Amino acid sequence: MLSVLIPTYNYDVSKLIVTIHLQLSNCNVPFEILVLEDGSTQHINSTNNLSNTTVLINKTNNGRVKARQELALKANYEWLLFLDADVLPKSKSFISNYIDAIKLKHDAYFGGFAYYKAKPKKQYLLRWKYGTTKEEVIAAKRNLSPYKVIISANYLIRKKVFNTVNLKIEDNKGYGFDNYFGALLQNINVNIYHIDNEVYHLGIEESSLYLKKKEQAALTLLHFYKTEGFNNHSNDLLRLFSKIKTLKLVWLFSLFYKLFKTKMKKNLLGKAPSISLLQAYRITFMCYAYKHIITA
């Protein structure tokens, strides 16, 4: 009935596997857990020889999108539960919540993200603050715009639907594919539903690395904007960029980035990062990249 698929790269997923396995066993449903070590140099410490659990190993790192595709092709069951390696279920009824949700007869279910409330050290503040501000959203609010907050670190989807959508992503190296994945779901009208079934996000990156990932996400979004030309999406950043482009103001926002990127970074990498400033950084970087990187 349920295939739990976990791609991992240099991250110990032992605790996640044991937690999920226990919950699956208590639900008395057919299941399997497939873990893909995607070119890892540091491997899982232990799986305790758990039943119905298989660890696959890639010699080279192919990226999360391809890893998910590979796991989906090897999965035996109709429903695929994708979990990132650096998460842990918030609830002891995490699996049963998803199994109950299947009865609602949607094609995909997104459980959401949660963060521990204790403020982390300074070098991790940007990622933590963005997560608690923009990603920790209750299901009732997410369902108002179901394709807007798409977090692929924790979702359940029919296998045939996943294969239809994810195989469309050909250029799959980089960061920021959740936005594109959400746009693809919307473009083919996949019937999705959000529930309050969060996982804690444990792998919070340092602010400097996260800012680079946000830049990469903007480049990914621009790439698909230029190659796919999709208009049916719920991405606020892309909507704003499209409006700026229509008004022929890309050059102005690009200039702003060039003049003030150092000052913006100083705040974002500091002890009191502003999420509003991060949004300004993202859109001005996007405009700069459109003029100087993507179109080069």
N, C-alpha and C positions, 0 to 999 in steps of 0.2 A: 504493500500500500504506500509506503513512504520511504524515499531515498534521501538521506541527509548527506549533502555534498559540501566538503570543506577544502578549498584550495589553501595552501599555506606555503610561505617562503621564509625560512629561518625563524620560525616562531613555534614554540612548544605548545601544542594544542591538546596535551594529555588531559588537563582538567576539563576542557570543553567536551572532549570525547566521552570521558567517564560520566560527566553530568548528563549529557544528552542520551547516552546509552541506558542509564538508569531510568530516566523518564520514559524512554521508548519501551523498555521492558515492562514497566508498570502499566503501560497502556494496552498491552496484549494485542498489538497489531503487527502484521508482517512488516519488517523494516530492514534497512541496511544503512551502514555508515561508510561512505567512501571518502578517504582523505588523499589529496594529491600533493605530494611534496614537489613543488615546481622549481626544480633546480637548486634546492636547498643545500647548503653546506653544513648546516646544523640541523639534526633530525629530531623527530619526536622522541622524548625521553622514554615513554612507555605507553602502551595501550592495554596493558594487563591481559593480553590475549583475549580480548572481548569478543563475544560471538557476533556474527554478522557485520564485522568491522574489517575493512580492507584498507591498507595503505599502499598507494601507488606512487611511483617515483619517476619523475622526469630528470634526465641528466642535465638539461639546460633549462633556464628560466624562459618560459614562453609568455608570461604575463597573465593577469587574472582573467581576462576575457577568454583567452584560449583555454586556460585551465578549467574554467566553468564549462566550456563547450565539450572538452574531453570527458569531464565527469558526467555530464548529462548523457553523452553517447554511451557510457558504460553503465548507467543506472538501469535498474531492472523494473522499477515501479513507476506508476503513472504520475505521482506527485513528487516534486523535487523541492526539498527545503535547503536553500543555499544559506550558509553561514560563513562569515569571514573568520579567519583564524583568531583574531584578537578581540573576540567578544565572549560574553558569558550570559546565559539567560537570567533575567531579573526574577522570574517566577518559577516555583517548583512545578507549576502546571503549564509550563511553556509549550511542551509538545501536545498535551491534551487540548490546550487552547486552539492550536492550529487544526487538530483533528476535528474539533467541534466546528471550527469555521468552515471546513470543507462542505458541511451540510448546507451552507448558505448558497452554494452553487455558483460561485464566481470562478474566474479563471486564474486569479492570482491574489495573494494576500500579503500585505506588508505589515510587519509587526512593530517597526519603529526602533528608535535609539534611546538610550538613557545614559546619563553620566553621573558618577559619584559626586556628591555635593562639595566635598572637601576641595578647596582650591589647591591646584598643584603648584609646583615650583615655577619661578618666573619664566624659565625657558620653554615651558609647556602651556603658558596661559592663553596664547592666541587660539590654539586648536581647541582647548577646553571651553573657552568663552564662546567661540563660534558654535561649537556643538550644543552647548546649553541654551544658546540664543536662537539658533536657526534649525537645529536638527531634532531637539527634544520637543516634539509637537504631539499633542494628544490626537487620537484617531479621529475624533469628531471634527476637528479642524482640518486634518489631512484629507478627510473625505469630501470637504467642500470643494477642493481642487485636487482630485485624486492623482493626477499625473505630475503634480508640482514637487512634492517632497518624496522623491523616490530614493530609498536607501537600500542598495542591493546587498548590504551586509547581513540582512535578515529578512528573507521573504520565501513564501511558498508559492509554487507555480506548477500548472499542468505541464508535463514533459513536452507534449506536442506544441504547446503555445511557446514555451521557452525556445525550442529549436527553431520555430518559425521566426521569432524575433531576434535572438542572439546571433544566429548564423548570418544575419544581415550586416553585422559589424565585421568588416573585413580588415580595416586598419586598426588593429587592436593592441598596439603598444602605447604606453603612456598612462595618463591619469585623467579622470573626469568623465568616465563613460556612463555614470548614473544619469546625467542629464540627457545624453543621447538615447540611452535605453528607455527613459521615460517618454521621450518624444516618439520613439518607435512604437511603444505600447499605445500611445495616444493615436498615432497615425493609422493603426489597423484596428482601433477601437477594442482593445483587449479589456474585458470586464474585470476591473481590479477593485479591491476593497481593503481598507486599512483597519487594523484592529490594534487595541492596546495590548501588545505582547512583546514588550521591548527586550532588547539585549543591552547589557552594559558594554560600552566601548572602552576597551582597556588600553589599546595601543595608541596612545596619544603622542603624536610626533612633536619634536621641538619646533618652535615657532618659525625658525629660519627654513627648515625643511618643508613645513606646511605651507609657507608662503610660496615657495617654489612649486609645490604641488598645485596651488591655486592658479599660478601662472600657466602651468601645464594644462590644467583643466580648461582655462580660457582658450588656449591654443587648440585643444581638442574640439571644443565647441565651435570655434571659428572654422576649423577644417571641415567639419560636417555641414556647417552653414554654407560654405562655398561649394562643396561637392554634392551635397544632397538637396540643398535649397528648400528644406522643409519649413513650412509656415505654421503647421498645426502642432503647437507645442505650448508648454506652460512654464517655460524657463524665464524668470524675471530679467536675468542678466542679458539674455539674448534679445528679449523684447526691447529692453532699453537700448541696446546696441543698434537694433534695427531702426528705432526711432531717431537716434543720433545720426545714423547713416542717411536716413530719409531727409533730415534737416541739413545735411551736408556739413556737420559739425565734428566729424571724426578727427579732422586736423587739429581742432581746438583742444579736444580731450587728449589727443596724443601729445600735444605740446605741454599740457598740464602735467601729464605723467613724466615727461622728460625734465621739466623744471622742478617738480616737487617729489619725485620718487624717493629721494634720500631722506627727506623730512618725514614722509609717510612711513617709510620702513623703520625709522627710529622709534616712532610710536608703536607700530605693530609688533616690533620685536622687544618692546620694553615691558615694564611692570604693570602698565595699565592700558593694554591695547583697546582701541575703539573699533567695534564691529561696523559702525557706520563708515569709519575711515577705510576699513578693509573693503567694503563694498565700493567706495570711491576708487580705491587702488585697483580693484578688479576691472572696473569698467574703463578706466583710463589706460590700464595696461592692455586691455583688449583692443582699444582703439589704436594704441601705439603698435601693437602686434599686427593689426590689420594693414597698417601703412608700411611697416618696416620689416615684418617677418613673414607673415603668411603670403603677402603679395610679392615678396622678393623673388 
